[in-house]
Amino acid sequence: MDRVEINGVEADSDELKLLARANYAHFTSMQARNQAVRGLDLHLKRLDDSTRELFGTGLDPDRVRACLRHALRASPDAVTARVTVFSRHQDAVLRGEHGEPDLAVTTTAPLDARTSPVRLRTTTYERDLPHVKHAGTFGLSHHRRRAVLDGYDDVLFTDRDGRISEASISNIVFFTGDHVIWPEAAVLPGITMQLLRRGLAVEGIRSERRDLRLRDLTPSFTAFLTNSISPAVPVAGIDATALTVDPGITALLVQCYETNPWQPVG
Protein backbone atom coordinates (compact mmCIF):
# COMPACT_ATOMS: atom_id res chain seq x y z
CA MET A 1 0.00 0.00 0.00
CA ASP A 2 3.05 2.31 -0.14
CA ARG A 3 2.17 5.54 -1.92
CA VAL A 4 4.24 8.64 -2.66
CA GLU A 5 2.91 12.01 -3.70
CA ILE A 6 5.10 14.99 -4.61
CA ASN A 7 3.53 18.42 -4.36
CA GLY A 8 0.09 16.81 -4.15
CA VAL A 9 0.43 14.55 -7.21
CA GLU A 10 1.18 10.83 -7.18
CA ALA A 11 4.85 10.40 -8.09
CA ASP A 12 5.90 8.66 -11.29
CA SER A 13 9.03 6.54 -11.65
CA ASP A 14 11.26 9.47 -12.63
CA GLU A 15 10.15 11.49 -9.61
CA LEU A 16 10.72 8.52 -7.33
CA LYS A 17 14.29 8.26 -8.63
CA LEU A 18 14.75 11.96 -7.99
CA LEU A 19 13.46 11.63 -4.43
CA ALA A 20 15.70 8.61 -3.81
CA ARG A 21 18.76 10.66 -4.78
CA ALA A 22 17.83 13.64 -2.59
CA ASN A 23 20.38 13.44 0.20
CA TYR A 24 20.02 17.11 1.15
CA ALA A 25 16.58 16.87 2.72
CA HIS A 26 14.72 16.76 6.01
CA PHE A 27 11.54 15.04 7.08
CA THR A 28 9.08 14.26 9.84
CA SER A 29 7.21 11.00 10.48
CA MET A 30 3.85 10.51 12.14
CA GLN A 31 1.04 8.07 12.76
CA ALA A 32 -2.18 9.24 11.12
CA ARG A 33 -5.63 7.92 12.01
CA ASN A 34 -8.79 9.07 10.24
CA GLN A 35 -6.86 12.01 8.76
CA ALA A 36 -5.72 13.26 12.17
CA VAL A 37 -2.30 13.34 13.85
CA ARG A 38 -1.18 13.82 17.44
CA GLY A 39 1.07 16.86 17.66
CA LEU A 40 0.37 18.09 14.13
CA ASP A 41 1.24 21.62 15.27
CA LEU A 42 4.67 20.39 16.35
CA HIS A 43 5.27 18.60 13.06
CA LEU A 44 4.39 21.76 11.12
CA LYS A 45 6.74 23.84 13.26
CA ARG A 46 9.56 21.31 12.81
CA LEU A 47 9.13 21.37 9.03
CA ASP A 48 9.11 25.17 8.89
CA ASP A 49 12.10 25.60 11.22
CA SER A 50 14.20 23.01 9.38
CA THR A 51 13.28 24.39 5.95
CA ARG A 52 14.41 27.84 7.01
CA GLU A 53 17.72 26.41 8.22
CA LEU A 54 18.43 24.11 5.26
CA PHE A 55 16.79 25.98 2.38
CA GLY A 56 16.75 29.61 3.52
CA THR A 57 12.99 29.99 3.19
CA GLY A 58 9.91 29.31 5.28
CA LEU A 59 7.39 26.56 4.62
CA ASP A 60 3.73 27.55 4.51
CA PRO A 61 1.84 25.29 6.96
CA ASP A 62 -1.27 25.49 4.79
CA ARG A 63 0.72 24.03 1.90
CA VAL A 64 1.90 21.16 4.09
CA ARG A 65 -1.64 20.54 5.32
CA ALA A 66 -2.98 20.50 1.76
CA CYS A 67 -0.37 17.98 0.55
CA LEU A 68 -0.79 15.81 3.63
CA ARG A 69 -4.58 15.97 3.44
CA HIS A 70 -4.56 14.95 -0.23
CA ALA A 71 -2.30 11.98 0.47
CA LEU A 72 -4.31 10.80 3.47
CA ARG A 73 -7.60 10.97 1.56
CA ALA A 74 -6.10 8.55 -0.99
CA SER A 75 -4.93 6.17 1.75
CA PRO A 76 -6.54 3.87 4.34
CA ASP A 77 -7.77 5.37 7.60
CA ALA A 78 -4.68 4.19 9.50
CA VAL A 79 -1.23 4.87 8.04
CA THR A 80 2.29 5.90 8.85
CA ALA A 81 2.96 9.18 7.03
CA ARG A 82 6.29 10.81 6.26
CA VAL A 83 6.63 14.36 4.93
CA THR A 84 9.97 15.00 3.23
CA VAL A 85 11.21 18.43 2.20
CA PHE A 86 13.72 18.34 -0.68
CA SER A 87 14.46 20.11 -3.94
CA ARG A 88 14.31 18.94 -7.53
CA HIS A 89 17.11 21.47 -8.07
CA GLN A 90 19.48 20.22 -5.40
CA ASP A 91 22.58 21.48 -7.22
CA ALA A 92 21.17 25.01 -7.19
CA VAL A 93 20.37 24.75 -3.49
CA LEU A 94 23.91 23.58 -2.76
CA ARG A 95 25.21 26.62 -4.68
CA GLY A 96 23.34 28.77 -2.17
CA GLU A 97 20.39 29.71 -4.34
CA HIS A 98 17.00 30.09 -2.72
CA GLY A 99 13.80 28.62 -4.08
CA GLU A 100 10.60 26.97 -2.99
CA PRO A 101 11.37 23.38 -1.97
CA ASP A 102 9.35 20.34 -2.95
CA LEU A 103 7.15 18.30 -0.62
CA ALA A 104 6.88 14.52 -0.74
CA VAL A 105 4.29 12.67 1.34
CA THR A 106 4.78 8.94 1.72
CA THR A 107 2.09 6.76 3.29
CA THR A 108 2.72 3.19 4.39
CA ALA A 109 1.05 0.60 6.57
CA PRO A 110 0.74 1.63 10.23
CA LEU A 111 3.21 0.20 12.71
CA ASP A 112 2.35 -1.27 16.09
CA ALA A 113 3.97 0.29 19.14
CA ARG A 114 6.68 -1.83 20.72
CA THR A 115 6.01 -2.78 24.33
CA SER A 116 8.67 -5.42 25.10
CA PRO A 117 11.80 -4.24 26.98
CA VAL A 118 15.00 -3.56 25.03
CA ARG A 119 18.70 -3.71 25.80
CA LEU A 120 21.00 -0.95 24.59
CA ARG A 121 24.70 -0.83 23.85
CA THR A 122 26.46 2.50 24.07
CA THR A 123 28.84 4.07 21.60
CA THR A 124 30.27 7.53 21.17
CA TYR A 125 28.63 9.30 18.24
CA GLU A 126 27.28 12.77 17.44
CA ARG A 127 25.00 13.52 14.51
CA ASP A 128 25.47 16.51 12.21
CA LEU A 129 22.89 19.17 13.10
CA PRO A 130 21.36 16.99 15.83
CA HIS A 131 18.35 19.31 16.20
CA VAL A 132 17.30 18.64 12.56
CA LYS A 133 15.62 15.43 11.41
CA HIS A 134 17.59 15.27 8.19
CA ALA A 135 18.33 12.62 5.59
CA GLY A 136 21.87 11.92 6.83
CA THR A 137 21.06 8.68 8.66
CA PHE A 138 23.92 6.38 7.63
CA GLY A 139 25.74 6.71 10.95
CA LEU A 140 22.59 5.96 12.93
CA SER A 141 21.88 2.82 10.93
CA HIS A 142 25.49 1.62 10.99
CA HIS A 143 25.86 1.87 14.75
CA ARG A 144 22.44 0.33 15.33
CA ARG A 145 23.37 -2.61 13.10
CA ARG A 146 26.62 -3.16 14.99
CA ALA A 147 24.75 -3.19 18.30
CA VAL A 148 22.21 -5.70 16.98
CA LEU A 149 25.00 -7.95 15.67
CA ASP A 150 26.42 -7.96 19.19
CA GLY A 151 23.10 -9.13 20.65
CA TYR A 152 21.50 -5.83 21.65
CA ASP A 153 18.25 -4.30 20.44
CA ASP A 154 19.50 -0.79 19.72
CA VAL A 155 22.34 1.64 20.28
CA LEU A 156 22.52 4.48 22.79
CA PHE A 157 24.80 7.38 21.92
CA THR A 158 27.08 9.34 24.20
CA ASP A 159 28.76 12.56 23.08
CA ARG A 160 32.47 13.39 23.10
CA ASP A 161 32.16 14.49 26.74
CA GLY A 162 30.59 11.19 27.80
CA ARG A 163 27.07 12.55 28.18
CA ILE A 164 24.11 10.31 27.28
CA SER A 165 22.20 11.77 24.32
CA GLU A 166 19.78 9.64 22.26
CA ALA A 167 19.24 6.28 20.57
CA SER A 168 19.34 5.60 16.83
CA ILE A 169 15.77 6.69 16.06
CA SER A 170 14.48 7.49 19.55
CA ASN A 171 14.86 9.86 22.42
CA ILE A 172 15.54 8.37 25.83
CA VAL A 173 13.89 9.44 29.08
CA PHE A 174 14.70 8.36 32.62
CA PHE A 175 12.29 8.13 35.53
CA THR A 176 13.61 8.27 39.07
CA GLY A 177 11.78 9.08 42.26
CA ASP A 178 8.83 11.30 41.37
CA HIS A 179 10.12 13.02 38.23
CA VAL A 180 11.56 12.39 34.78
CA ILE A 181 14.97 13.35 33.41
CA TRP A 182 15.77 14.16 29.80
CA PRO A 183 19.44 14.21 28.73
CA GLU A 184 20.98 17.67 28.51
CA ALA A 185 23.22 16.68 25.58
CA ALA A 186 22.40 17.84 22.05
CA VAL A 187 19.60 15.65 20.65
CA LEU A 188 16.79 15.76 18.14
CA PRO A 189 13.78 17.23 19.98
CA GLY A 190 11.45 14.40 19.00
CA ILE A 191 7.77 15.14 18.52
CA THR A 192 6.77 12.30 20.85
CA MET A 193 9.23 13.61 23.43
CA GLN A 194 7.53 17.00 23.24
CA LEU A 195 4.09 15.41 23.52
CA LEU A 196 5.21 13.45 26.56
CA ARG A 197 6.43 16.66 28.16
CA ARG A 198 3.02 18.23 27.55
CA GLY A 199 1.27 15.22 29.02
CA LEU A 200 3.56 15.03 32.04
CA ALA A 201 2.83 18.69 32.77
CA VAL A 202 -0.92 17.99 32.57
CA GLU A 203 -0.50 15.17 35.09
CA GLY A 204 1.60 17.37 37.38
CA ILE A 205 4.79 15.32 36.94
CA ARG A 206 8.00 17.30 36.97
CA SER A 207 10.43 17.10 34.06
CA GLU A 208 13.99 18.34 34.00
CA ARG A 209 17.01 18.28 31.71
CA ARG A 210 20.26 17.10 33.24
CA ASP A 211 23.69 15.96 32.21
CA LEU A 212 23.59 12.18 32.54
CA ARG A 213 26.56 9.87 32.22
CA LEU A 214 26.76 6.11 32.29
CA ARG A 215 28.28 6.18 35.77
CA ASP A 216 25.14 7.93 37.04
CA LEU A 217 22.89 5.01 36.18
CA THR A 218 21.83 2.53 38.84
CA PRO A 219 19.27 -0.29 38.85
CA SER A 220 16.83 2.08 40.59
CA PHE A 221 16.41 4.02 37.33
CA THR A 222 13.71 3.21 34.84
CA ALA A 223 14.32 4.28 31.27
CA PHE A 224 12.25 4.42 28.09
CA LEU A 225 12.79 4.98 24.39
CA THR A 226 10.23 7.18 22.72
CA ASN A 227 9.57 7.84 19.03
CA SER A 228 6.74 8.38 16.56
CA ILE A 229 5.80 4.70 16.68
CA SER A 230 6.21 3.84 20.34
CA PRO A 231 5.70 6.43 23.10
CA ALA A 232 7.30 4.39 25.90
CA VAL A 233 9.52 1.36 25.22
CA PRO A 234 11.00 0.04 28.51
CA VAL A 235 14.78 -0.26 28.66
CA ALA A 236 15.88 -3.38 30.52
CA GLY A 237 19.58 -2.59 30.45
CA ILE A 238 22.32 -0.35 29.14
CA ASP A 239 25.60 -2.15 28.53
CA ALA A 240 26.15 -4.20 31.72
CA THR A 241 23.81 -2.08 33.88
CA ALA A 242 20.39 -3.62 34.50
CA LEU A 243 17.55 -1.13 34.92
CA THR A 244 14.17 -1.52 36.58
CA VAL A 245 11.27 -2.40 34.28
CA ASP A 246 8.09 -1.08 35.88
CA PRO A 247 4.83 -1.71 33.98
CA GLY A 248 3.09 0.90 36.12
CA ILE A 249 5.45 3.67 35.02
CA THR A 250 5.19 2.47 31.42
CA ALA A 251 1.41 2.78 31.62
CA LEU A 252 1.74 6.23 33.19
CA LEU A 253 3.92 7.52 30.35
CA VAL A 254 1.55 6.11 27.73
CA GLN A 255 -1.32 7.79 29.56
CA CYS A 256 0.55 11.10 29.54
CA TYR A 257 1.20 10.76 25.82
CA GLU A 258 -2.45 9.98 25.11
CA THR A 259 -3.64 13.15 26.83
CA ASN A 260 -2.59 14.86 23.60
CA PRO A 261 -5.60 15.00 21.26
CA TRP A 262 -5.69 13.89 17.63
CA GLN A 263 -5.48 17.07 15.53
CA PRO A 264 -7.37 16.98 12.21
CA VAL A 265 -5.23 17.62 9.13
CA GLY A 266 -8.04 19.17 7.13
C-alpha positions, 0 to 999 in steps of 0.5 A: 500500500506504499504511496508517494505524492510529490507536491500533491500529485502521485509520483511517477518513476522518474520522480521517485528516482529523484526523491531517492537521490535527494540526500540534502533533505529533512523530514518528519514521520507521524502516525495518522488515524482518520486524517488526524495526527497527534502533535500536528502543530509540532510537526508543522513547526519542525518542518518550517524551522528546518526548511528555514535552516536548510533551504533559507525559506519558510514553509507555509503550513497550509501548503503542508496541510494541503499535501498531507490531506490529499495523500491521506484521503487517498490512503486507508484510515490508518497509516504511517505518514512521512513528509519530506522536504527536498528540492528537484534542483538540489545542485542550485540549493547547494550553490546557495540559491534560494527557491521553494522546496518540494514536498513529498508525502509517503504513506505506508502501513501503520506500525504497532507500538513496541512494548517489550523491553529492550537492551542498549549498547552505548557508543560515542557518536554525534550527529550533524545538526542533531536538532534537525531530522535530516536525511543523513542517517547512515551513521545511525543505521550503521551503529544500530546494526553493529549493536544488533549484531552484538546481541542488543536491540539498539544503540545508545549514543554518548557525546564526546564528553561522555554525556548520554544523548539519544538512541538511533531513532528514539529519544531516551527518558529516565524516571527516578523518584517522582520526576523524569529526566531528559538528557541535557546533551544535544539531541533531536527534539522528538515530537513524541518527546515534546508530547510526553512533556506536555502530558507530564505537565498535565499530570503534574509530573515534573520534568527536567534536563540534566547531564547524565553519564553512564556512571550515574545510572543505577538499577533504581532508574527506569528508562524508556525509548520514545519515538513516533511509533512507540511512546514508551519502550521500557529499557531493561539494560544499558551495557552491563547495567540492568535497569528496573522495568516497571509496567506501572510507570510504562502505563503512566507515560503512555497515559501522559502521551495519550492526553494529547488529542488527535489534531485533524489535518483538514 
